Amino acid sequence: MVDPEPAVLELDDIQSGVLRPRPTPYAATYILLRIDAAAAGRELMRRLSEVVASAAHPTSPAGDTWVSVALTYHGLRALGVPQASLDSFAWELRQGMAARANALGDTGDSGPDHWERPLGTSDVHVVITALAPDGDRLDAALARARATYASLDGVEAIWRQDCHALATEREPFGYRDGISHPGIEGSGIPGSNPHDPPLRAGELVLGYPDELDPSPAMPQPAVLGRNAT
């Protein structure tokens, strides 16, 4: 059987942080939001859609600087996504990391009871990530992100974590991160190792064939799944 031609990814509809390697060195900030009103949450998504950098435009809005957004299962529910659609998402997303702690090896001192609140709780709805090569460009990205929720009633910022690579380009645990970035079939974005064949797109992006399945299952309606990860 001849493998089908690889699909060309719709880069305009995929976040830059999904496909493009992060800068080295880097500075980053993670902000967690809670949605208290579905209408406000949907307005937040509309505003964020104008701030998030797409994989098609790595030089916009600021080169290696970007804002990306992730939603939890509880966040999708807070937005008013129907239960039938929520049930179509992968069971790992529906369970959440705290419920899967034993399977993930997060036990003992690393267990959910010791996690900093609100991590691991149902209050975490939206994760905003701002990433840049340095602090000045990070501040600019954060300003764009903050403008989407700061004056929006019904959305609350509940946690923030700042992080950066050390001057040695090593993580606090002592290893160098970011040395491996796989190429993704159909993206046109090369991987860090030119000798490695690109991965099937569905290994990372929903709605495309993966290494095992030419027609993998996708959350419904398809607009919520295709080009997500």
Backbone as CSV, one residue per row, in Angstrom:
resi,resn,N_x,N_y,N_z,CA_x,CA_y,CA_z,C_x,C_y,C_z
1,MET,0.852,-1.200,0.000,0.000,0.000,0.000,0.882,1.241,0.000
2,VAL,0.559,2.178,-0.851,1.323,3.417,-0.941,0.777,4.423,0.050
3,ASP,1.671,5.025,0.826,1.232,6.041,1.786,0.661,7.236,1.056
4,PRO,-0.420,7.827,1.568,-0.983,9.014,0.931,-0.030,10.195,1.054
5,GLU,-0.212,11.143,0.155,0.599,12.353,0.218,0.340,13.077,1.535
6,PRO,1.383,13.600,2.174,1.168,14.306,3.437,0.336,15.570,3.237
7,ALA,-0.532,15.820,4.195,-1.355,17.027,4.127,-0.500,18.259,4.400
8,VAL,-0.836,19.345,3.754,-0.181,20.621,4.034,-0.920,21.273,5.196
9,LEU,-0.217,21.555,6.246,-0.858,22.103,7.431,-1.376,23.519,7.183
10,GLU,-2.475,23.829,7.819,-3.083,25.158,7.725,-2.434,26.053,8.783
11,LEU,-1.260,26.581,8.447,-0.433,27.287,9.423,-1.126,28.517,9.995
12,ASP,-2.006,29.138,9.202,-2.718,30.326,9.691,-3.615,30.002,10.877
13,ASP,-3.996,28.720,11.018,-4.946,28.316,12.052,-4.271,27.564,13.194
14,ILE,-2.928,27.545,13.202,-2.165,26.834,14.230,-1.278,27.833,14.963
15,GLN,-1.249,27.737,16.271,-0.453,28.669,17.051,1.044,28.470,16.793
16,SER,1.771,29.570,16.756,3.201,29.519,16.481,3.936,28.627,17.473
17,GLY,3.546,28.696,18.749,4.221,27.923,19.773,4.056,26.429,19.631
18,VAL,3.113,25.975,18.807,2.907,24.546,18.599,3.982,23.974,17.687
19,LEU,4.351,24.703,16.633,5.222,24.160,15.597,6.623,24.737,15.580
20,ARG,6.797,25.947,16.058,8.101,26.591,15.945,8.882,26.475,17.256
21,PRO,10.186,26.238,17.162,10.988,26.103,18.386,11.059,27.423,19.137
22,ARG,11.138,27.317,20.448,11.252,28.536,21.225,12.661,29.095,21.086
23,PRO,12.824,30.399,21.309,14.164,30.996,21.196,15.093,30.488,22.293
24,THR,16.375,30.585,22.044,17.385,30.224,23.027,18.417,31.336,23.084
25,PRO,18.600,31.976,24.241,17.869,31.772,25.505,16.448,32.313,25.396
26,TYR,15.690,32.177,26.480,14.308,32.624,26.447,13.890,33.168,27.813
27,ALA,12.826,33.950,27.793,12.133,34.377,29.008,10.656,34.108,28.778
28,ALA,9.950,33.675,29.816,8.555,33.290,29.634,7.739,33.617,30.877
29,THR,6.450,33.788,30.665,5.504,33.964,31.764,4.254,33.150,31.455
30,TYR,3.766,32.447,32.469,2.533,31.680,32.373,1.491,32.341,33.270
31,ILE,0.315,32.577,32.720,-0.780,33.189,33.472,-1.990,32.266,33.379
32,LEU,-2.573,31.942,34.542,-3.770,31.104,34.584,-4.988,31.990,34.828
33,LEU,-6.043,31.719,34.083,-7.285,32.493,34.201,-8.439,31.580,34.575
34,ARG,-9.387,32.147,35.332,-10.639,31.470,35.638,-11.766,32.232,34.953
35,ILE,-12.661,31.518,34.287,-13.805,32.132,33.618,-15.018,31.999,34.528
36,ASP,-15.576,33.122,34.949,-16.745,33.116,35.824,-18.043,33.359,35.074
37,ALA,-17.957,33.805,33.832,-19.149,34.048,33.006,-18.843,33.609,31.591
38,ALA,-19.693,32.751,31.040,-19.422,32.182,29.719,-19.293,33.255,28.651
39,ALA,-20.145,34.280,28.705,-20.089,35.337,27.692,-18.759,36.068,27.748
40,ALA,-18.265,36.316,28.963,-16.975,36.977,29.117,-15.852,36.079,28.599
41,GLY,-15.976,34.777,28.840,-14.970,33.856,28.345,-14.912,33.824,26.831
42,ARG,-16.066,33.882,26.196,-16.083,33.873,24.730,-15.522,35.179,24.175
43,GLU,-15.769,36.285,24.860,-15.168,37.554,24.444,-13.652,37.501,24.626
44,LEU,-13.197,36.860,25.688,-11.764,36.679,25.890,-11.148,35.916,24.725
45,MET,-11.808,34.834,24.291,-11.283,34.063,23.172,-11.213,34.909,21.907
46,ARG,-12.224,35.746,21.691,-12.207,36.613,20.512,-11.021,37.565,20.561
47,ARG,-10.801,38.165,21.719,-9.687,39.100,21.858,-8.346,38.399,21.706
48,LEU,-8.218,37.225,22.311,-6.959,36.491,22.224,-6.644,36.064,20.802
49,SER,-7.682,35.812,20.000,-7.457,35.400,18.618,-6.736,36.481,17.824
50,GLU,-6.822,37.724,18.296,-6.158,38.832,17.617,-4.748,39.069,18.157
51,VAL,-4.378,38.358,19.205,-3.076,38.548,19.852,-2.146,37.364,19.609
52,VAL,-2.720,36.170,19.545,-1.912,34.959,19.382,-1.209,34.974,18.019
53,ALA,0.073,34.648,18.017,0.835,34.577,16.776,0.597,33.221,16.115
54,SER,0.375,33.234,14.805,0.156,31.971,14.087,1.484,31.424,13.577
55,ALA,1.496,30.123,13.308,2.707,29.488,12.791,3.046,29.965,11.381
56,ALA,2.086,30.596,10.700,2.326,31.082,9.342,3.104,32.385,9.331
57,HIS,3.131,33.072,10.455,3.742,34.395,10.487,4.708,34.498,11.659
58,PRO,5.867,33.841,11.557,6.807,33.856,12.675,7.384,35.231,12.971
59,THR,7.291,36.160,12.026,7.819,37.498,12.280,6.752,38.438,12.813
60,SER,5.546,37.933,13.046,4.468,38.767,13.563,3.921,38.130,14.851
61,PRO,3.744,38.915,15.909,3.932,40.353,15.982,5.348,40.800,16.296
62,ALA,6.245,39.898,16.724,7.568,40.381,17.096,8.606,39.271,17.004
63,GLY,8.786,38.717,15.809,9.828,37.732,15.614,9.655,36.494,16.460
64,ASP,10.624,36.202,17.305,10.584,35.010,18.132,9.742,35.208,19.389
65,THR,8.968,36.287,19.436,8.121,36.577,20.580,6.684,36.218,20.237
66,TRP,6.035,35.487,21.136,4.645,35.151,20.842,3.843,34.940,22.111
67,VAL,2.539,35.004,21.920,1.568,34.661,22.957,0.806,33.443,22.455
68,SER,0.658,32.434,23.307,-0.147,31.275,22.951,-1.130,30.980,24.077
69,VAL,-2.163,30.211,23.742,-3.274,29.993,24.671,-3.641,28.518,24.687
70,ALA,-3.926,28.005,25.875,-4.423,26.642,26.025,-5.669,26.664,26.895
71,LEU,-6.561,25.710,26.642,-7.796,25.575,27.412,-7.816,24.219,28.095
72,THR,-8.259,24.180,29.328,-8.477,22.918,30.018,-9.887,22.415,29.727
73,TYR,-10.163,21.180,30.149,-11.516,20.639,30.033,-12.504,21.529,30.784
74,HIS,-12.130,21.955,31.991,-13.013,22.819,32.777,-13.184,24.177,32.101
75,GLY,-12.150,24.613,31.389,-12.272,25.866,30.663,-13.250,25.768,29.516
76,LEU,-13.203,24.672,28.785,-14.171,24.463,27.702,-15.592,24.450,28.251
77,ARG,-15.772,23.799,29.390,-17.099,23.752,30.002,-17.536,25.143,30.452
78,ALA,-16.607,25.926,31.005,-16.937,27.282,31.450,-17.320,28.183,30.279
79,LEU,-16.824,27.871,29.084,-17.178,28.647,27.898,-18.567,28.304,27.380
80,GLY,-19.150,27.222,27.892,-20.477,26.819,27.455,-20.478,25.774,26.368
81,VAL,-19.349,25.080,26.158,-19.313,24.002,25.161,-20.283,22.907,25.600
82,PRO,-21.157,22.421,24.718,-22.147,21.398,25.091,-21.488,20.122,25.604
83,GLN,-22.177,19.428,26.497,-21.627,18.238,27.120,-21.290,17.159,26.091
84,ALA,-22.133,17.015,25.066,-21.861,16.009,24.038,-20.521,16.266,23.358
85,SER,-20.192,17.540,23.164,-18.898,17.881,22.575,-17.768,17.637,23.569
86,LEU,-17.981,18.018,24.823,-16.963,17.779,25.851,-16.629,16.297,25.959
87,ASP,-17.646,15.446,25.833,-17.449,14.004,25.949,-16.639,13.435,24.788
88,SER,-16.496,14.191,23.699,-15.773,13.694,22.537,-14.274,13.954,22.619
89,PHE,-13.852,14.716,23.622,-12.428,14.990,23.779,-11.719,13.793,24.402
90,ALA,-10.407,13.741,24.225,-9.607,12.629,24.751,-9.810,12.500,26.254
91,TRP,-9.827,11.248,26.727,-10.107,11.013,28.148,-9.027,11.606,29.036
92,GLU,-7.798,11.719,28.528,-6.741,12.317,29.346,-7.051,13.778,29.656
93,LEU,-7.575,14.507,28.664,-7.945,15.904,28.900,-9.121,15.986,29.857
94,ARG,-10.081,15.085,29.682,-11.265,15.125,30.535,-10.918,14.815,31.989
95,GLN,-9.990,13.904,32.207,-9.604,13.560,33.580,-8.790,14.666,34.228
96,GLY,-7.847,15.229,33.506,-6.956,16.232,34.074,-5.756,15.592,34.751
97,MET,-4.717,16.387,34.997,-3.461,15.850,35.501,-3.549,15.398,36.950
98,ALA,-4.326,16.091,37.763,-4.411,15.701,39.176,-5.026,14.312,39.311
99,ALA,-6.074,14.034,38.536,-6.727,12.732,38.603,-5.833,11.627,38.057
100,ARG,-4.877,11.972,37.222,-3.984,10.997,36.615,-2.613,10.979,37.277
101,ALA,-2.512,11.556,38.465,-1.214,11.728,39.117,-0.480,10.411,39.307
102,ASN,-1.180,9.370,39.722,-0.516,8.087,39.957,0.079,7.532,38.665
103,ALA,-0.684,7.617,37.584,-0.201,7.113,36.301,0.989,7.921,35.793
104,LEU,1.024,9.201,36.139,2.100,10.070,35.684,3.322,10.029,36.598
105,GLY,3.195,9.356,37.744,4.305,9.281,38.680,4.381,10.434,39.655
106,ASP,3.339,11.264,39.695,3.307,12.392,40.637,2.726,11.908,41.953
107,THR,3.553,11.262,42.752,3.112,10.682,44.020,4.004,11.185,45.152
108,GLY,3.600,10.886,46.374,4.385,11.302,47.534,4.494,12.812,47.608
109,ASP,5.716,13.307,47.791,5.928,14.754,47.892,5.580,15.483,46.594
110,SER,5.514,14.748,45.484,5.169,15.348,44.197,3.685,15.219,43.879
111,GLY,2.892,14.682,44.805,1.474,14.471,44.572,0.669,15.750,44.568
112,PRO,-0.544,15.691,44.050,-1.401,16.878,43.933,-1.638,17.607,45.248
113,ASP,-1.632,16.891,46.378,-1.836,17.555,47.667,-0.756,18.575,47.973
114,HIS,0.380,18.447,47.306,1.501,19.355,47.549,1.661,20.392,46.439
115,TRP,0.784,20.356,45.443,0.890,21.325,44.357,0.453,22.701,44.839
116,GLU,1.088,23.708,44.287,0.713,25.092,44.599,-0.660,25.387,44.017
117,ARG,-1.558,25.872,44.842,-2.895,26.214,44.359,-2.827,27.444,43.472
118,PRO,-3.634,27.469,42.414,-4.756,26.598,42.060,-4.388,25.448,41.119
119,LEU,-3.110,25.122,40.987,-2.715,24.045,40.081,-3.404,22.746,40.478
120,GLY,-3.919,22.041,39.497,-4.597,20.784,39.747,-6.047,20.903,40.143
121,THR,-6.584,22.128,40.192,-7.978,22.320,40.578,-8.826,22.643,39.345
122,SER,-10.133,22.602,39.532,-11.052,22.898,38.430,-11.172,24.394,38.158
123,ASP,-10.451,25.236,38.936,-10.474,26.677,38.700,-9.600,27.087,37.525
124,VAL,-8.684,26.235,37.098,-7.784,26.570,35.992,-8.524,26.342,34.679
125,HIS,-8.841,27.424,33.991,-9.617,27.343,32.753,-8.806,27.684,31.513
126,VAL,-7.982,28.709,31.600,-7.208,29.184,30.455,-5.756,29.359,30.888
127,VAL,-4.838,28.943,30.042,-3.409,29.142,30.279,-2.871,30.023,29.164
128,ILE,-2.380,31.192,29.529,-1.738,32.093,28.573,-0.233,31.981,28.764
129,THR,0.480,31.764,27.673,1.935,31.703,27.706,2.499,32.824,26.851
130,ALA,3.383,33.619,27.441,4.110,34.635,26.690,5.576,34.230,26.679
131,LEU,6.190,34.250,25.505,7.534,33.722,25.340,8.338,34.664,24.453
132,ALA,9.591,34.933,24.845,10.412,35.875,24.095,11.890,35.596,24.333
133,PRO,12.758,36.151,23.491,14.190,35.946,23.679,14.772,36.717,24.866
134,ASP,14.064,37.752,25.333,14.590,38.547,26.438,13.443,39.236,27.173
135,GLY,13.779,39.855,28.317,12.772,40.451,29.175,12.013,41.599,28.543
136,ASP,12.697,42.432,27.766,12.016,43.581,27.170,10.936,43.136,26.191
137,ARG,11.267,42.176,25.342,10.273,41.699,24.390,9.188,40.880,25.087
138,LEU,9.553,40.236,26.184,8.536,39.524,26.959,7.525,40.508,27.532
139,ASP,8.000,41.639,28.054,7.089,42.642,28.612,6.099,43.131,27.561
140,ALA,6.575,43.290,26.333,5.685,43.739,25.253,4.624,42.682,24.957
141,ALA,5.034,41.410,24.942,4.075,40.336,24.704,3.064,40.260,25.842
142,LEU,3.533,40.420,27.077,2.636,40.383,28.228,1.623,41.514,28.180
143,ALA,2.063,42.678,27.724,1.136,43.812,27.629,0.008,43.493,26.660
144,ARG,0.327,42.852,25.543,-0.715,42.477,24.586,-1.665,41.451,25.194
145,ALA,-1.099,40.491,25.921,-1.939,39.465,26.540,-2.813,40.056,27.637
146,ARG,-2.235,40.907,28.473,-2.964,41.473,29.613,-4.145,42.313,29.154
147,ALA,-3.988,42.972,28.019,-5.064,43.835,27.513,-6.316,43.041,27.169
148,THR,-6.201,41.737,26.964,-7.363,40.933,26.585,-8.261,40.609,27.770
149,TYR,-7.726,40.651,28.997,-8.540,40.238,30.144,-8.572,41.227,31.299
150,ALA,-7.661,42.207,31.328,-7.520,43.061,32.508,-8.803,43.804,32.861
151,SER,-9.547,44.264,31.871,-10.765,45.045,32.129,-12.024,44.262,31.791
152,LEU,-11.909,42.935,31.730,-13.032,42.109,31.313,-13.690,41.470,32.532
153,ASP,-14.882,41.948,32.876,-15.615,41.371,34.001,-16.010,39.937,33.676
154,GLY,-15.824,39.049,34.644,-16.176,37.656,34.431,-14.994,36.779,34.097
155,VAL,-13.792,37.364,34.034,-12.556,36.615,33.825,-11.551,37.097,34.856
156,GLU,-10.938,36.155,35.567,-10.042,36.508,36.666,-8.694,35.822,36.496
157,ALA,-7.606,36.612,36.587,-6.258,36.043,36.607,-6.000,35.513,38.015
158,ILE,-5.648,34.218,38.127,-5.556,33.594,39.446,-4.157,33.071,39.783
159,TRP,-3.212,33.112,38.837,-1.870,32.595,39.120,-0.928,33.062,38.031
160,ARG,0.331,33.269,38.417,1.353,33.683,37.447,2.681,33.052,37.815
161,GLN,3.406,32.604,36.793,4.739,32.047,36.995,5.681,32.628,35.952
162,ASP,6.764,33.283,36.412,7.792,33.787,35.511,8.944,32.784,35.473
163,CYS,9.519,32.582,34.304,10.655,31.672,34.216,11.573,32.115,33.082
164,HIS,12.796,31.619,33.117,13.763,31.956,32.083,14.886,30.934,32.096
165,ALA,15.580,30.858,30.977,16.753,29.998,30.897,17.903,30.675,31.632
166,LEU,18.725,29.903,32.279,19.900,30.442,32.945,20.933,30.886,31.911
167,ALA,21.906,31.658,32.347,22.937,32.150,31.431,23.696,31.005,30.771
168,THR,23.738,29.858,31.442,24.390,28.671,30.889,23.518,27.943,29.873
169,GLU,22.287,28.438,29.680,21.280,27.819,28.822,20.874,26.446,29.344
170,ARG,21.046,26.235,30.634,20.614,24.997,31.272,19.445,25.279,32.207
171,GLU,18.625,24.269,32.389,17.504,24.375,33.300,17.995,24.296,34.747
172,PRO,17.171,24.721,35.720,17.575,24.619,37.119,17.937,23.199,37.550
173,PHE,17.413,22.177,36.843,17.747,20.795,37.179,19.122,20.396,36.651
174,GLY,19.725,21.240,35.808,21.077,20.980,35.356,21.222,20.536,33.922
175,TYR,20.114,20.203,33.247,20.226,19.746,31.873,19.906,20.879,30.899
176,ARG,20.347,20.716,29.671,20.042,21.700,28.645,18.748,21.316,27.959
177,ASP,17.789,22.206,27.967,16.494,21.951,27.354,16.455,22.570,25.960
178,GLY,15.504,22.108,25.172,15.294,22.719,23.871,16.284,22.293,22.808
179,ILE,17.043,21.196,23.025,18.028,20.788,22.027,17.411,19.912,20.950
180,SER,16.190,19.456,21.151,15.544,18.596,20.175,14.184,19.168,19.809
181,HIS,14.024,19.466,18.532,12.741,19.978,18.039,12.404,19.210,16.771
182,PRO,11.416,18.304,16.823,11.129,17.472,15.650,10.486,18.258,14.523
183,GLY,10.790,17.855,13.308,10.071,18.393,12.168,8.702,17.742,12.078
184,ILE,7.697,18.492,11.664,6.326,17.994,11.539,5.946,17.994,10.061
185,GLU,5.535,16.846,9.575,5.182,16.677,8.172,4.119,17.691,7.745
186,GLY,4.377,18.349,6.622,3.414,19.287,6.072,3.524,20.696,6.597
187,SER,4.468,20.923,7.557,4.591,22.264,8.136,5.573,23.142,7.374
188,GLY,6.555,22.511,6.716,7.602,23.278,6.059,8.609,23.857,7.020
189,ILE,8.498,23.504,8.307,9.401,24.013,9.335,10.386,22.902,9.676
190,PRO,11.672,23.088,9.422,12.633,22.003,9.641,12.814,21.685,11.115
191,GLY,13.127,20.423,11.403,13.456,20.026,12.760,14.900,20.359,13.081
192,SER,15.264,20.194,14.353,16.618,20.535,14.769,17.653,19.534,14.263
193,ASN,17.226,18.301,13.962,18.134,17.282,13.448,17.762,16.972,12.005
194,PRO,18.572,17.400,11.031,18.205,17.199,9.623,18.186,15.731,9.213
195,HIS,18.744,14.834,10.036,18.771,13.417,9.700,17.515,12.677,10.157
196,ASP,16.715,13.309,11.009,15.485,12.684,11.479,14.343,12.953,10.502
197,PRO,13.611,11.922,10.082,12.449,12.175,9.219,11.368,12.905,10.002
198,PRO,10.588,13.738,9.351,9.530,14.459,10.067,8.456,13.512,10.573
199,LEU,7.852,13.877,11.684,6.751,13.107,12.246,5.480,13.379,11.453
200,ARG,4.594,12.397,11.409,3.277,12.633,10.832,2.586,13.758,11.610
201,ALA,1.863,14.586,10.901,1.280,15.783,11.513,0.370,15.460,12.688
202,GLY,-0.368,14.346,12.591,-1.315,13.997,13.635,-0.688,13.621,14.958
203,GLU,0.630,13.426,14.994,1.307,13.183,16.265,1.264,14.421,17.153
204,LEU,1.051,15.579,16.547,1.053,16.823,17.315,-0.189,17.664,17.080
205,VAL,-0.730,17.626,15.873,-1.848,18.495,15.512,-3.069,17.641,15.206
206,LEU,-4.195,17.945,15.845,-5.415,17.170,15.640,-5.982,17.380,14.238
207,GLY,-6.609,16.306,13.728,-7.275,16.394,12.437,-6.446,15.909,11.266
208,TYR,-5.257,15.340,11.537,-4.374,14.865,10.479,-3.916,13.435,10.796
209,PRO,-3.498,12.668,9.773,-3.003,11.310,10.025,-1.807,11.321,10.969
210,ASP,-1.761,10.321,11.869,-0.602,10.183,12.738,0.194,8.950,12.321
211,GLU,1.155,8.543,13.131,2.034,7.439,12.749,1.304,6.100,12.658
212,LEU,0.166,5.970,13.342,-0.537,4.698,13.384,-1.892,4.712,12.686
213,ASP,-2.509,5.875,12.595,-3.899,5.952,12.146,-4.052,7.009,11.060
214,PRO,-4.468,6.613,9.853,-4.661,7.611,8.787,-5.884,8.498,9.009
215,SER,-6.792,8.068,9.892,-7.999,8.857,10.158,-8.272,8.873,11.661
216,PRO,-7.430,9.542,12.428,-7.606,9.522,13.884,-8.880,10.232,14.309
217,ALA,-9.412,9.809,15.459,-10.616,10.456,16.003,-10.306,11.908,16.363
218,MET,-11.348,12.749,16.270,-11.166,14.165,16.543,-12.359,14.665,17.344
219,PRO,-12.119,15.572,18.285,-13.238,16.139,19.040,-14.272,16.756,18.101
220,GLN,-15.508,16.769,18.568,-16.618,17.302,17.773,-17.244,18.513,18.467
221,PRO,-17.745,19.499,17.744,-17.660,19.595,16.286,-16.224,19.802,15.819
222,ALA,-15.962,19.492,14.571,-14.589,19.477,14.056,-13.894,20.815,14.220
223,VAL,-14.653,21.895,14.220,-14.033,23.216,14.344,-13.277,23.361,15.671
224,LEU,-13.664,22.582,16.684,-12.970,22.645,17.976,-11.721,21.775,17.996
225,GLY,-11.612,20.843,17.043,-10.501,19.920,17.083,-9.443,20.171,16.041
226,ARG,-9.843,20.385,14.799,-8.855,20.505,13.735,-7.896,21.656,14.009
227,ASN,-6.616,21.376,13.851,-5.526,22.334,14.053,-5.267,22.665,15.513
228,ALA,-5.902,21.935,16.408,-5.586,22.077,17.832,-4.579,20.984,18.205
229,THR,-4.167,20.987,19.457,-3.204,19.996,19.898,-3.461,19.633,21.352
